[in-house]
């Protein structure tokens, strides 16, 4: 346990913060590890917003408060909706197997984090 935070939740929170920061960076650079987003202002704003929600969700989990965990889950749901919206509008092109795999894996991780946080509900105060 770190600062009264169970190890699994601590790791998940740190991963969400790191992945969220990567998402924000991707929003502004439109590239990350060979993956790309559309080079338009809307893609920048949406991707940065999604990343910010991801970072905020991780930070909220670290508080170990039930209200914060509920808000973190809501932010992760908004992240999922944002990702699906980017796909539907072409802001995240699924032009290759690599792009499609990355979006599928990334979105699956967000879902897994939300489910994990909910499964640890009794640990929040």
C-alpha positions as CSV (number, residue, x, y, z in Angstrom):
1,X,0.0,0.0,0.0
2,X,1.2,3.5,-0.9
3,X,-0.1,6.4,1.2
4,X,-3.0,4.1,2.2
5,X,-3.8,3.2,-1.4
6,X,-3.9,-0.5,-2.3
7,X,-1.1,-1.5,-4.7
8,X,-3.4,-2.4,-7.6
9,X,-5.4,0.9,-7.4
10,X,-2.1,2.8,-7.2
11,X,-0.7,1.2,-10.3
12,X,-4.0,1.7,-12.2
13,X,-4.2,5.4,-11.2
14,X,-0.6,6.0,-12.3
15,X,-1.2,4.2,-15.6
16,X,-4.3,6.3,-16.2
17,X,-2.3,9.5,-15.6
18,X,0.5,8.4,-17.8
19,X,-1.8,7.3,-20.6
20,X,-3.8,10.5,-20.3
21,X,-0.7,12.6,-20.6
22,X,0.3,10.6,-23.7
23,X,-3.2,11.3,-25.1
24,X,-2.9,15.0,-24.5
25,X,0.5,15.0,-26.2
26,X,-1.0,13.1,-29.1
27,X,-3.7,15.7,-29.4
28,X,-1.2,18.4,-30.0
29,X,1.3,16.5,-32.1
30,X,-1.2,14.3,-33.9
31,X,1.3,11.4,-33.7
32,X,2.3,8.9,-31.1
33,X,4.4,5.8,-31.6
34,X,3.6,5.8,-35.3
35,X,-0.2,6.3,-34.8
36,X,-1.9,9.4,-36.0
37,X,-5.0,11.6,-35.5
38,X,-6.5,14.0,-38.0
39,X,-4.6,17.3,-38.2
40,X,-7.5,19.5,-37.5
41,X,-8.3,21.8,-34.6
42,X,-11.3,19.6,-33.5
43,X,-9.1,16.5,-33.3
44,X,-6.6,18.5,-31.2
45,X,-9.3,19.7,-28.8
46,X,-11.2,16.4,-28.5
47,X,-8.0,14.3,-28.0
48,X,-6.6,16.8,-25.4
49,X,-10.0,16.7,-23.6
50,X,-10.1,12.9,-23.6
51,X,-6.5,12.8,-22.2
52,X,-7.4,15.4,-19.6
53,X,-10.3,13.3,-18.4
54,X,-8.0,10.3,-18.2
55,X,-5.5,12.2,-16.1
56,X,-8.2,13.5,-13.9
57,X,-9.7,10.1,-13.4
58,X,-6.3,8.7,-12.3
59,X,-5.8,11.6,-9.9
60,X,-9.3,11.1,-8.4
61,X,-8.7,7.5,-7.7
62,X,-5.6,8.4,-5.7
63,X,-7.9,10.3,-3.2
64,X,-9.5,6.9,-2.3
65,X,-12.9,8.7,-1.8
66,X,-16.1,7.1,-3.1
67,X,-17.4,10.3,-4.7
68,X,-14.0,10.7,-6.5
69,X,-14.1,7.1,-7.7
70,X,-17.7,7.6,-9.0
71,X,-16.5,10.8,-10.8
72,X,-13.4,8.9,-12.1
73,X,-15.7,6.2,-13.6
74,X,-17.9,8.9,-15.2
75,X,-14.8,10.5,-16.7
76,X,-13.7,7.1,-18.1
77,X,-17.1,6.6,-19.6
78,X,-16.8,10.1,-21.2
79,X,-13.4,9.1,-22.4
80,X,-14.9,6.0,-24.1
81,X,-17.6,8.1,-25.7
82,X,-15.0,10.6,-26.9
83,X,-12.9,7.8,-28.5
84,X,-15.9,6.3,-30.3
85,X,-16.9,9.8,-31.5
86,X,-13.4,10.4,-32.9
87,X,-13.7,7.1,-34.8
88,X,-17.2,7.9,-36.0
89,X,-16.3,11.3,-37.3
90,X,-13.0,10.2,-38.9
91,X,-10.8,12.2,-36.4
92,X,-9.1,9.0,-35.5
93,X,-8.7,7.2,-38.8
94,X,-8.9,3.4,-38.8
95,X,-6.8,3.3,-42.0
96,X,-4.6,0.4,-41.0
97,X,-4.5,-2.7,-38.8
98,X,-2.1,-0.9,-36.5
99,X,-4.4,2.2,-36.1
100,X,-7.5,-0.1,-35.5
101,X,-5.6,-2.3,-33.0
102,X,-4.3,0.7,-31.1
103,X,-7.8,2.2,-30.7
104,X,-9.3,-1.1,-29.8
105,X,-6.6,-1.8,-27.2
106,X,-6.6,1.7,-25.8
107,X,-10.4,1.8,-25.5
108,X,-10.4,-1.7,-23.9
109,X,-7.9,-0.5,-21.3
110,X,-10.2,2.4,-20.4
111,X,-13.1,0.0,-20.0
112,X,-10.9,-2.4,-17.9
113,X,-9.8,0.5,-15.7
114,X,-13.4,1.5,-15.1
115,X,-14.5,-2.0,-14.3
116,X,-11.5,-2.5,-12.0
117,X,-12.2,0.7,-10.1
118,X,-15.8,-0.3,-9.7
119,X,-14.8,-3.8,-8.5
120,X,-12.7,-2.1,-5.7
121,X,-15.6,0.0,-4.6
122,X,-15.5,-1.2,-0.9
123,X,-12.0,0.0,-0.6
124,X,-13.0,3.7,-1.1
125,X,-14.2,5.7,1.8
